[in-house]
Amino acid sequence: MAGIEYGDVVLMIDEKADYGVAYEAGKAAFYDYLRAGHEAEQGLFFGGLLQRIISSLVNEPPSDATRGFIVGFFYEMETTLSGAFFNQQTTDHIKRMGLNLPPSQKRQAQGGEA
């Protein structure tokens, strides 16, 4: 079993698991990541937690289990982010911050040069 640690959470990838089982484990691990980040001090969450997870994952030996875990984790992340974007409060915040604009348009909207 390969282990990925972040905060108080340790994820174990059973290298003997098939792709489908590991895929489901990766999806569940995404919510462990969110929960760990929410429960941790803000510095840990925003201080590279996701980068440490990704670094651990890419350093795992390639296998169906590792690939399934990675695909499941990022599928669930993409689904969650897509859902969040369609939440009106989130969409309003993104627009208010100008995050929906390319950098040149963002500068124009803020009164700067293009």
N, CA and C atoms as a LAMMPS dump frame, in Angstrom:
ITEM: TIMESTEP
0
ITEM: NUMBER OF ATOMS
342
ITEM: BOX BOUNDS ff ff ff
-5.0000000000000000e+02 5.0000000000000000e+02
-5.0000000000000000e+02 5.0000000000000000e+02
-5.0000000000000000e+02 5.0000000000000000e+02
ITEM: ATOMS id mol type element x y z
1 1 1 N 0.84 -1.192 0
2 1 2 C 0 0 0
3 1 3 C 0.876 1.243 0
4 2 1 N 0.509 2.175 -0.829
5 2 2 C 1.218 3.443 -0.898
6 2 3 C 0.491 4.442 -0.02
7 3 1 N 1.228 5.279 0.667
8 3 2 C 0.612 6.249 1.559
9 3 3 C 0.858 7.672 1.11
10 4 1 N -0.157 8.486 1.227
11 4 2 C -0.062 9.91 0.933
12 4 3 C -0.513 10.633 2.178
13 5 1 N 0.356 11.465 2.726
14 5 2 C 0.042 12.184 3.96
15 5 3 C -0.171 13.658 3.683
16 6 1 N -1.186 14.212 4.33
17 6 2 C -1.348 15.66 4.366
18 6 3 C -2.116 16 5.63
19 7 1 N -1.537 16.892 6.391
20 7 2 C -2.133 17.217 7.685
21 7 3 C -2.232 15.96 8.524
22 8 1 N -3.384 15.756 9.143
23 8 2 C -3.618 14.564 9.945
24 8 3 C -4.203 13.422 9.124
25 9 1 N -4.335 13.62 7.836
26 9 2 C -4.964 12.626 6.975
27 9 3 C -3.891 11.82 6.257
28 10 1 N -4.042 10.514 6.286
29 10 2 C -3.157 9.629 5.541
30 10 3 C -4.029 8.821 4.59
31 11 1 N -3.758 8.948 3.311
32 11 2 C -4.484 8.178 2.309
33 11 3 C -3.65 6.97 1.932
34 12 1 N -4.293 5.858 1.883
35 12 2 C -3.592 4.648 1.486
36 12 3 C -4.169 4.169 0.163
37 13 1 N -3.303 3.947 -0.812
38 13 2 C -3.726 3.401 -2.09
39 13 3 C -3.305 1.945 -2.106
40 14 1 N -4.28 1.074 -2.164
41 14 2 C -3.994 -0.352 -2.227
42 14 3 C -3.571 -0.673 -3.655
43 15 1 N -2.29 -0.937 -3.842
44 15 2 C -1.749 -1.189 -5.175
45 15 3 C -2.356 -2.434 -5.816
46 16 1 N -3.011 -3.269 -5.031
47 16 2 C -3.646 -4.466 -5.578
48 16 3 C -5.08 -4.192 -6.027
49 17 1 N -5.586 -3.01 -5.693
50 17 2 C -6.956 -2.657 -6.072
51 17 3 C -7.026 -2.467 -7.579
52 18 1 N -8.188 -2.764 -8.144
53 18 2 C -8.351 -2.502 -9.569
54 18 3 C -8.66 -1.017 -9.772
55 19 1 N -8.672 -0.618 -11.025
56 19 2 C -8.866 0.783 -11.385
57 19 3 C -10.16 1.342 -10.795
58 20 1 N -11.263 0.6 -10.924
59 20 2 C -12.568 1.084 -10.463
60 20 3 C -12.621 1.325 -8.965
61 21 1 N -12.058 0.414 -8.194
62 21 2 C -12.039 0.568 -6.733
63 21 3 C -11.176 1.781 -6.357
64 22 1 N -10.028 1.904 -7.004
65 22 2 C -9.136 3.028 -6.719
66 22 3 C -9.76 4.353 -7.163
67 23 1 N -10.508 4.335 -8.269
68 23 2 C -11.204 5.516 -8.764
69 23 3 C -12.182 6.022 -7.701
70 24 1 N -12.975 5.121 -7.145
71 24 2 C -13.927 5.5 -6.097
72 24 3 C -13.203 6.002 -4.849
73 25 1 N -12.068 5.378 -4.526
74 25 2 C -11.274 5.834 -3.376
75 25 3 C -10.729 7.237 -3.624
76 26 1 N -10.32 7.519 -4.849
77 26 2 C -9.831 8.857 -5.197
78 26 3 C -10.921 9.905 -5.075
79 27 1 N -12.136 9.56 -5.509
80 27 2 C -13.265 10.487 -5.37
81 27 3 C -13.519 10.792 -3.898
82 28 1 N -13.509 9.773 -3.073
83 28 2 C -13.728 9.966 -1.632
84 28 3 C -12.591 10.777 -1.018
85 29 1 N -11.379 10.555 -1.495
86 29 2 C -10.217 11.268 -0.956
87 29 3 C -10.307 12.767 -1.211
88 30 1 N -10.954 13.157 -2.306
89 30 2 C -11.118 14.588 -2.559
90 30 3 C -11.879 15.244 -1.413
91 31 1 N -12.915 14.576 -0.909
92 31 2 C -13.675 15.138 0.209
93 31 3 C -12.879 15.091 1.508
94 32 1 N -11.998 14.11 1.645
95 32 2 C -11.081 14.11 2.79
96 32 3 C -10.171 15.329 2.719
97 33 1 N -9.705 15.638 1.51
98 33 2 C -8.866 16.819 1.291
99 33 3 C -9.616 18.089 1.695
100 34 1 N -10.851 18.24 1.23
101 34 2 C -11.639 19.423 1.592
102 34 3 C -11.857 19.509 3.096
103 35 1 N -12.202 18.385 3.699
104 35 2 C -12.453 18.351 5.141
105 35 3 C -11.175 18.69 5.918
106 36 1 N -10.056 18.112 5.516
107 36 2 C -8.791 18.38 6.207
108 36 3 C -8.419 19.852 6.093
109 37 1 N -8.624 20.409 4.912
110 37 2 C -8.324 21.824 4.723
111 37 3 C -9.229 22.715 5.534
112 38 1 N -10.481 22.339 5.625
113 38 2 C -11.445 23.13 6.394
114 38 3 C -11.132 23.058 7.884
115 39 1 N -10.742 21.89 8.359
116 39 2 C -10.494 21.698 9.784
117 39 3 C -9.116 22.186 10.215
118 40 1 N -8.197 22.282 9.26
119 40 2 C -6.829 22.706 9.589
120 40 3 C -6.781 24.226 9.726
121 41 1 N -5.677 24.674 10.236
122 41 2 C -5.472 26.121 10.285
123 41 3 C -5.367 26.612 8.858
124 42 1 N -5.799 27.828 8.62
125 42 2 C -5.851 28.358 7.27
126 42 3 C -4.49 28.28 6.582
127 43 1 N -3.418 28.485 7.291
128 43 2 C -2.092 28.443 6.688
129 43 3 C -1.773 27.106 6.059
130 44 1 N -2.213 26.016 6.685
131 44 2 C -1.946 24.691 6.133
132 44 3 C -2.731 24.503 4.847
133 45 1 N -3.992 24.893 4.862
134 45 2 C -4.846 24.673 3.701
135 45 3 C -4.343 25.455 2.495
136 46 1 N -4.009 26.689 2.697
137 46 2 C -3.597 27.521 1.583
138 46 3 C -2.09 27.525 1.388
139 47 1 N -1.392 26.775 2.181
140 47 2 C 0.06 26.751 2.105
141 47 3 C 0.604 25.589 1.302
142 48 1 N -0.119 25.13 0.316
143 48 2 C 0.406 24.104 -0.562
144 48 3 C -0.099 22.702 -0.287
145 49 1 N -1.202 22.577 0.413
146 49 2 C -1.747 21.254 0.713
147 49 3 C -2.026 20.472 -0.566
148 50 1 N -2.691 21.086 -1.522
149 50 2 C -2.992 20.398 -2.77
150 50 3 C -1.704 20.055 -3.518
151 51 1 N -0.738 20.946 -3.481
152 51 2 C 0.534 20.661 -4.148
153 51 3 C 1.227 19.461 -3.528
154 52 1 N 1.154 19.335 -2.21
155 52 2 C 1.781 18.167 -1.556
156 52 3 C 1.072 16.884 -1.947
157 53 1 N -0.244 16.936 -2.063
158 53 2 C -0.992 15.748 -2.477
159 53 3 C -0.596 15.355 -3.892
160 54 1 N -0.592 16.327 -4.798
161 54 2 C -0.247 16.044 -6.189
162 54 3 C 1.175 15.516 -6.291
163 55 1 N 2.093 16.136 -5.589
164 55 2 C 3.482 15.676 -5.598
165 55 3 C 3.578 14.233 -5.132
166 56 1 N 2.854 13.897 -4.084
167 56 2 C 2.856 12.513 -3.593
168 56 3 C 2.283 11.565 -4.635
169 57 1 N 1.209 11.98 -5.289
170 57 2 C 0.567 11.118 -6.276
171 57 3 C 1.458 10.862 -7.485
172 58 1 N 2.099 11.892 -7.996
173 58 2 C 2.922 11.697 -9.195
174 58 3 C 4.198 10.929 -8.899
175 59 1 N 4.568 10.85 -7.632
176 59 2 C 5.752 10.086 -7.267
177 59 3 C 5.445 8.631 -6.936
178 60 1 N 4.166 8.256 -6.99
179 60 2 C 3.784 6.868 -6.762
180 60 3 C 4.164 6.037 -7.984
181 61 1 N 4.502 4.766 -7.776
182 61 2 C 4.785 3.92 -8.938
183 61 3 C 3.525 3.764 -9.788
184 62 1 N 3.673 3.813 -11.127
185 62 2 C 2.492 3.708 -11.98
186 62 3 C 1.821 2.345 -11.845
187 63 1 N 0.522 2.379 -11.708
188 63 2 C -0.27 1.154 -11.622
189 63 3 C -1.704 1.529 -11.932
190 64 1 N -2.541 0.518 -12.177
191 64 2 C -3.965 0.792 -12.397
192 64 3 C -4.567 1.475 -11.171
193 65 1 N -4.129 1.063 -9.989
194 65 2 C -4.666 1.647 -8.753
195 65 3 C -4.298 3.127 -8.644
196 66 1 N -3.052 3.458 -8.911
197 66 2 C -2.621 4.854 -8.833
198 66 3 C -3.352 5.7 -9.868
199 67 1 N -3.439 5.195 -11.092
200 67 2 C -4.138 5.938 -12.147
201 67 3 C -5.611 6.128 -11.79
202 68 1 N -6.259 5.08 -11.304
203 68 2 C -7.664 5.192 -10.921
204 68 3 C -7.871 6.203 -9.808
205 69 1 N -6.979 6.194 -8.818
206 69 2 C -7.067 7.125 -7.702
207 69 3 C -6.935 8.567 -8.194
208 70 1 N -5.954 8.807 -9.039
209 70 2 C -5.708 10.158 -9.548
210 70 3 C -6.907 10.644 -10.366
211 71 1 N -7.403 9.806 -11.257
212 71 2 C -8.542 10.203 -12.091
213 71 3 C -9.777 10.454 -11.225
214 72 1 N -10.028 9.6 -10.247
215 72 2 C -11.169 9.794 -9.361
216 72 3 C -11.065 11.079 -8.564
217 73 1 N -9.884 11.36 -8.023
218 73 2 C -9.658 12.572 -7.224
219 73 3 C -9.945 13.813 -8.064
220 74 1 N -9.355 13.874 -9.267
221 74 2 C -9.503 15.075 -10.081
222 74 3 C -10.868 15.16 -10.764
223 75 1 N -11.5 14.03 -11.032
224 75 2 C -12.872 14.065 -11.548
225 75 3 C -13.78 14.725 -10.51
226 76 1 N -13.641 14.308 -9.282
227 76 2 C -14.503 14.858 -8.23
228 76 3 C -14.186 16.329 -7.988
229 77 1 N -12.917 16.703 -8.095
230 77 2 C -12.543 18.105 -7.944
231 77 3 C -13.191 18.943 -9.056
232 78 1 N -13.102 18.466 -10.288
233 78 2 C -13.673 19.206 -11.407
234 78 3 C -15.192 19.319 -11.274
235 79 1 N -15.842 18.245 -10.879
236 79 2 C -17.294 18.253 -10.692
237 79 3 C -17.692 19.255 -9.613
238 80 1 N -16.957 19.253 -8.516
239 80 2 C -17.256 20.164 -7.406
240 80 3 C -17.017 21.615 -7.805
241 81 1 N -15.915 21.872 -8.501
242 81 2 C -15.631 23.241 -8.942
243 81 3 C -16.663 23.713 -9.953
244 82 1 N -17.068 22.841 -10.859
245 82 2 C -18.105 23.217 -11.83
246 82 3 C -19.395 23.556 -11.105
247 83 1 N -19.769 22.746 -10.13
248 83 2 C -20.974 23.016 -9.352
249 83 3 C -20.886 24.318 -8.593
250 84 1 N -19.716 24.585 -8.04
251 84 2 C -19.532 25.832 -7.292
252 84 3 C -19.65 27.039 -8.212
253 85 1 N -19.147 26.915 -9.421
254 85 2 C -19.198 28.039 -10.348
255 85 3 C -20.632 28.415 -10.688
256 86 1 N -21.515 27.433 -10.742
257 86 2 C -22.904 27.713 -11.095
258 86 3 C -23.741 28.141 -9.89
259 87 1 N -23.13 28.203 -8.724
260 87 2 C -23.79 28.757 -7.557
261 87 3 C -23.758 30.27 -7.712
262 88 1 N -24.893 30.929 -7.603
263 88 2 C -24.977 32.36 -7.882
264 88 3 C -24.032 33.185 -7.007
265 89 1 N -23.92 32.842 -5.744
266 89 2 C -23.03 33.589 -4.842
267 89 3 C -21.576 33.468 -5.306
268 90 1 N -21.177 32.267 -5.711
269 90 2 C -19.818 32.06 -6.199
270 90 3 C -19.599 32.817 -7.503
271 91 1 N -20.567 32.733 -8.408
272 91 2 C -20.463 33.435 -9.687
273 91 3 C -20.353 34.938 -9.466
274 92 1 N -21.147 35.485 -8.57
275 92 2 C -21.076 36.919 -8.264
276 92 3 C -19.699 37.299 -7.727
277 93 1 N -19.144 36.473 -6.842
278 93 2 C -17.816 36.747 -6.285
279 93 3 C -16.753 36.714 -7.384
280 94 1 N -16.829 35.731 -8.264
281 94 2 C -15.857 35.615 -9.362
282 94 3 C -15.925 36.859 -10.246
283 95 1 N -17.127 37.297 -10.575
284 95 2 C -17.279 38.488 -11.416
285 95 3 C -16.812 39.743 -10.687
286 96 1 N -17.151 39.851 -9.411
287 96 2 C -16.764 41.023 -8.616
288 96 3 C -15.24 41.138 -8.541
289 97 1 N -14.563 40.006 -8.456
290 97 2 C -13.101 39.993 -8.377
291 97 3 C -12.45 40.105 -9.76
292 98 1 N -13.259 40.016 -10.82
293 98 2 C -12.726 40.082 -12.182
294 98 3 C -12.01 38.805 -12.594
295 99 1 N -12.276 37.703 -11.896
296 99 2 C -11.571 36.458 -12.186
297 99 3 C -12.082 35.769 -13.441
298 100 1 N -13.188 36.246 -13.97
299 100 2 C -13.75 35.665 -15.183
300 100 3 C -13.208 36.335 -16.44
301 101 1 N -12.351 37.331 -16.279
302 101 2 C -11.818 38.083 -17.412
303 101 3 C -10.365 37.719 -17.68
304 102 1 N -9.957 37.742 -18.959
305 102 2 C -8.532 37.583 -19.244
306 102 3 C -7.77 38.768 -18.652
307 103 1 N -6.485 38.613 -18.382
308 103 2 C -5.721 39.688 -17.719
309 103 3 C -5.854 41.052 -18.383
310 104 1 N -5.845 41.125 -19.71
311 104 2 C -5.93 42.434 -20.372
312 104 3 C -7.28 43.098 -20.1
313 105 1 N -8.354 42.35 -20.156
314 105 2 C -9.677 42.912 -19.877
315 105 3 C -9.831 43.25 -18.403
316 106 1 N -9.188 42.474 -17.555
317 106 2 C -9.254 42.737 -16.119
318 106 3 C -8.629 44.093 -15.813
319 107 1 N -7.481 44.383 -16.433
320 107 2 C -6.825 45.679 -16.226
321 107 3 C -7.712 46.816 -16.72
322 108 1 N -8.38 46.621 -17.882
323 108 2 C -9.278 47.651 -18.413
324 108 3 C -10.443 47.893 -17.461
325 109 1 N -11.018 46.837 -16.923
326 109 2 C -12.149 46.955 -16.014
327 109 3 C -11.758 47.684 -14.729
328 110 1 N -10.479 47.586 -14.371
329 110 2 C -9.981 48.241 -13.163
330 110 3 C -9.436 49.633 -13.47
331 111 1 N -9.557 50.073 -14.72
332 111 2 C -9.125 51.425 -15.096
333 111 3 C -7.68 51.5 -15.527
334 112 1 N -7.054 50.382 -15.774
335 112 2 C -5.65 50.381 -16.215
336 112 3 C -5.565 50.257 -17.722
337 113 1 N -4.327 50.181 -18.21
338 113 2 C -4.107 50.035 -19.653
339 113 3 C -4.339 48.593 -20.065
340 114 1 N -4.691 48.432 -21.323
341 114 2 C -4.906 47.091 -21.877
342 114 3 C -3.599 46.432 -22.239
